[in-house]
Amino acid sequence: MGEGMLSGKTAVVMGVQNQWSIAWKIAEALAGAGADVAITYIDDRAKKNAEKLAETVPGMRTYVCNVSNDEEMVALRESLKADYGKLDILIHSIAYAPAAELTNPFLETTRQGFNIALETSAYSLVAVSRELTPIMDAGGSILTLTYLGSDRVFPKYNVMGVAKAALESCVRYLAADLGEKGIRVNAISAGPIKTASARGIPGFSSMQEQAVEKAPLGDVFEPEHVANMAAFLCSDGAAGITGDVIFVDGGYHAMGV
């Protein structure tokens, strides 16, 4: 991705779990394009790994933020404001559903599991956008990650498909609210990429094999493909794009059979 394309911009990437995660590859791509990048971690247990990753990128800072805690989101905003003065880019790569909700039939989705999945995977985008946009004074870009399971049924994806559908709707409503501030809101719908989170989805390997077989571009399911698109969507080159879902899946979503 173009070196210097994001020079002068400040970004925070939320949802980095490990060195293989899409969120981390996005953080690296943004930094490679010239942005000052911060990453967040969910709790003390995740702190050491986040700091170890940050050490590989000069100047990268780490902050704790559990999106289910309003006080931590406010604290994140104040820390970013104090350390950087402003924010230009927010990357939201956060999703979770209890394991049982992905193994039992969808019909057996529990009220608690449904609420957890929707709050963590969809409402969290609304919450962090509300708390962080006050320091996006010069406009900017908010980007989240979704999947085709929002629109089509994939075995065992279950309530995560419902959560992703809600997330994509949140993207459109946030884009409408924030456009007057020059803030763009988009989502990337990635193909089935092997990450630690993806491997927790029952039947993921067969999902990926099918996608590789049917996608016009074949096996293009690497985190770097998503990361490069993320860098572009956060750049001034994408100044006219908002409220959209951009597919990075080798064309798999376009195929009927």
Stockholm file with secondary structure:
# STOCKHOLM 1.0

chainA/1-257         MGEGMLSGKTAVVMGVQNQWSIAWKIAEALAGAGADVAITYIDDRAKKNAEKLAETVPGMRTYVCNVSNDEEMVALRESLKADYGKLDILIHSIAYAPAAELTNPFLETTRQGFNIALETSAYSLVAVSRELTPIMDAGGSILTLTYLGSDRVFPKYNVMGVAKAALESCVRYLAADLGEKGIRVNAISAGPIKTASARGIPGFSSMQEQAVEKAPLGDVFEPEHVANMAAFLCSDGAAGITGDVIFVDGGYHAMGV
#=GR chainA/1-257 SS CCTTTTTTCEEEEECCCSTTSHHHHHHHHHHHTTCEEEEEESSHHHHHHHHHHHTTSTTCEEEECCTTCHHHHHHHHHHHHHHHSCCCEEEECCCCCCGGGGTSCGGGCCHHHHHHHHIIIIIHHHHHHHHHGGGCTTCEEEEEEECGGGTSCCTTTTHHHHHHHHHHHHHHHHHHHHGGGTEEEEEEEECCCCCHHHHTSTTHHHHHHHHHHHSTTCSCCCHHHHHHHHHHHTSGGGTTCCSEEEEESTTGGGCCC
#=GC SS_cons         CCTTTTTTCEEEEECCCSTTSHHHHHHHHHHHTTCEEEEEESSHHHHHHHHHHHTTSTTCEEEECCTTCHHHHHHHHHHHHHHHSCCCEEEECCCCCCGGGGTSCGGGCCHHHHHHHHIIIIIHHHHHHHHHGGGCTTCEEEEEEECGGGTSCCTTTTHHHHHHHHHHHHHHHHHHHHGGGTEEEEEEEECCCCCHHHHTSTTHHHHHHHHHHHSTTCSCCCHHHHHHHHHHHTSGGGTTCCSEEEEESTTGGGCCC
//
